[in-house]
Amino acid sequence: MTETPQPFNRAERVFGTPIERAEKGSAMSMIRAEVEARNAKSERLRAMRLAQEAATPAVTATPRKGARAKSAEPQIAAE
């Protein structure tokens, strides 16, 4: 008759068997997987954005009629 002590049974209920704990994985591996997934998504979105920017023509600013050129010297406000 091999009976397991009561604290062992309680601990096994709370923490699970060693096989179940190994299946869950460590926290660091889970965090690493999340970071890799986030980086892959960022790379994919960056590539999509760059492709979209390359497909659209660049808009150049044209000066308005009657616009004055700014002077090179800063103006001092009168006191």
C-alpha positions as protocol buffer text, in pm:
chain_id: "A"
residue {
  index: 1
  type: MET
  ca { x: 0 y: 0 z: 0 }
}
residue {
  index: 2
  type: THR
  ca { x: 155 y: 319 z: -112 }
}
residue {
  index: 3
  type: GLU
  ca { x: -39 y: 617 z: 5 }
}
residue {
  index: 4
  type: THR
  ca { x: 79 y: 965 z: -71 }
}
residue {
  index: 5
  type: PRO
  ca { x: 76 y: 1218 z: 209 }
}
residue {
  index: 6
  type: GLN
  ca { x: -200 y: 1475 z: 217 }
}
residue {
  index: 7
  type: PRO
  ca { x: 22 y: 1785 z: 155 }
}
residue {
  index: 8
  type: PHE
  ca { x: 158 y: 1622 z: -159 }
}
residue {
  index: 9
  type: ASN
  ca { x: -193 y: 1565 z: -294 }
}
residue {
  index: 10
  type: ARG
  ca { x: -289 y: 1924 z: -220 }
}
residue {
  index: 11
  type: ALA
  ca { x: 24 y: 2055 z: -391 }
}
residue {
  index: 12
  type: GLU
  ca { x: -41 y: 1835 z: -691 }
}
residue {
  index: 13
  type: ARG
  ca { x: -394 y: 1975 z: -720 }
}
residue {
  index: 14
  type: VAL
  ca { x: -268 y: 2332 z: -703 }
}
residue {
  index: 15
  type: PHE
  ca { x: 42 y: 2307 z: -921 }
}
residue {
  index: 16
  type: GLY
  ca { x: -47 y: 2008 z: -1134 }
}
residue {
  index: 17
  type: THR
  ca { x: 167 y: 1711 z: -1215 }
}
residue {
  index: 18
  type: PRO
  ca { x: 522 y: 1766 z: -1344 }
}
residue {
  index: 19
  type: ILE
  ca { x: 412 y: 1669 z: -1694 }
}
residue {
  index: 20
  type: GLU
  ca { x: 139 y: 1935 z: -1699 }
}
residue {
  index: 21
  type: ARG
  ca { x: 380 y: 2202 z: -1574 }
}
residue {
  index: 22
  type: ALA
  ca { x: 626 y: 2126 z: -1855 }
}
residue {
  index: 23
  type: GLU
  ca { x: 351 y: 2156 z: -2116 }
}
residue {
  index: 24
  type: LYS
  ca { x: 259 y: 2504 z: -2001 }
}
residue {
  index: 25
  type: GLY
  ca { x: 610 y: 2631 z: -2075 }
}
residue {
  index: 26
  type: SER
  ca { x: 814 y: 2887 z: -1897 }
}
residue {
  index: 27
  type: ALA
  ca { x: 716 y: 3251 z: -1877 }
}
residue {
  index: 28
  type: MET
  ca { x: 1029 y: 3361 z: -2061 }
}
residue {
  index: 29
  type: SER
  ca { x: 951 y: 3144 z: -2362 }
}
residue {
  index: 30
  type: MET
  ca { x: 597 y: 3279 z: -2372 }
}
residue {
  index: 31
  type: ILE
  ca { x: 723 y: 3638 z: -2352 }
}
residue {
  index: 32
  type: ARG
  ca { x: 982 y: 3570 z: -2623 }
}
residue {
  index: 33
  type: ALA
  ca { x: 713 y: 3428 z: -2851 }
}
residue {
  index: 34
  type: GLU
  ca { x: 495 y: 3738 z: -2799 }
}
residue {
  index: 35
  type: VAL
  ca { x: 787 y: 3970 z: -2875 }
}
residue {
  index: 36
  type: GLU
  ca { x: 874 y: 3778 z: -3192 }
}
residue {
  index: 37
  type: ALA
  ca { x: 511 y: 3789 z: -3307 }
}
residue {
  index: 38
  type: ARG
  ca { x: 494 y: 4165 z: -3240 }
}
residue {
  index: 39
  type: ASN
  ca { x: 820 y: 4225 z: -3431 }
}
residue {
  index: 40
  type: ALA
  ca { x: 700 y: 4018 z: -3726 }
}
residue {
  index: 41
  type: LYS
  ca { x: 375 y: 4215 z: -3737 }
}
residue {
  index: 42
  type: SER
  ca { x: 565 y: 4546 z: -3719 }
}
residue {
  index: 43
  type: GLU
  ca { x: 792 y: 4441 z: -4005 }
}
residue {
  index: 44
  type: ARG
  ca { x: 493 y: 4338 z: -4216 }
}
residue {
  index: 45
  type: LEU
  ca { x: 309 y: 4666 z: -4148 }
}
residue {
  index: 46
  type: ARG
  ca { x: 625 y: 4870 z: -4218 }
}
residue {
  index: 47
  type: ALA
  ca { x: 667 y: 4693 z: -4552 }
}
residue {
  index: 48
  type: MET
  ca { x: 303 y: 4761 z: -4642 }
}
residue {
  index: 49
  type: ARG
  ca { x: 339 y: 5130 z: -4548 }
}
residue {
  index: 50
  type: LEU
  ca { x: 657 y: 5171 z: -4753 }
}
residue {
  index: 51
  type: ALA
  ca { x: 496 y: 5000 z: -5052 }
}
residue {
  index: 52
  type: GLN
  ca { x: 193 y: 5229 z: -5025 }
}
residue {
  index: 53
  type: GLU
  ca { x: 414 y: 5538 z: -4998 }
}
residue {
  index: 54
  type: ALA
  ca { x: 613 y: 5427 z: -5302 }
}
residue {
  index: 55
  type: ALA
  ca { x: 294 y: 5374 z: -5503 }
}
residue {
  index: 56
  type: THR
  ca { x: 153 y: 5722 z: -5436 }
}
residue {
  index: 57
  type: PRO
  ca { x: 316 y: 6018 z: -5612 }
}
residue {
  index: 58
  type: ALA
  ca { x: 505 y: 6261 z: -5394 }
}
residue {
  index: 59
  type: VAL
  ca { x: 322 y: 6588 z: -5337 }
}
residue {
  index: 60
  type: THR
  ca { x: 541 y: 6893 z: -5373 }
}
residue {
  index: 61
  type: ALA
  ca { x: 452 y: 7224 z: -5215 }
}
residue {
  index: 62
  type: THR
  ca { x: 409 y: 7507 z: -5464 }
}
residue {
  index: 63
  type: PRO
  ca { x: 436 y: 7866 z: -5350 }
}
residue {
  index: 64
  type: ARG
  ca { x: 110 y: 8060 z: -5349 }
}
residue {
  index: 65
  type: LYS
  ca { x: 61 y: 8366 z: -5564 }
}
residue {
  index: 66
  type: GLY
  ca { x: 140 y: 8683 z: -5380 }
}
residue {
  index: 67
  type: ALA
  ca { x: 336 y: 8505 z: -5110 }
}
residue {
  index: 68
  type: ARG
  ca { x: 628 y: 8709 z: -4988 }
}
residue {
  index: 69
  type: ALA
  ca { x: 964 y: 8557 z: -4921 }
}
residue {
  index: 70
  type: LYS
  ca { x: 1071 y: 8568 z: -4560 }
}
residue {
  index: 71
  type: SER
  ca { x: 1366 y: 8790 z: -4485 }
}
residue {
  index: 72
  type: ALA
  ca { x: 1689 y: 8629 z: -4376 }
}
residue {
  index: 73
  type: GLU
  ca { x: 1727 y: 8857 z: -4073 }
}
residue {
  index: 74
  type: PRO
  ca { x: 1489 y: 8820 z: -3781 }
}
residue {
  index: 75
  type: GLN
  ca { x: 1280 y: 9126 z: -3703 }
}
residue {
  index: 76
  type: ILE
  ca { x: 1298 y: 9267 z: -3354 }
}
residue {
  index: 77
  type: ALA
  ca { x: 963 y: 9365 z: -3209 }
}
residue {
  index: 78
  type: ALA
  ca { x: 931 y: 9731 z: -3105 }
}
residue {
  index: 79
  type: GLU
  ca { x: 897 y: 9787 z: -2736 }
}
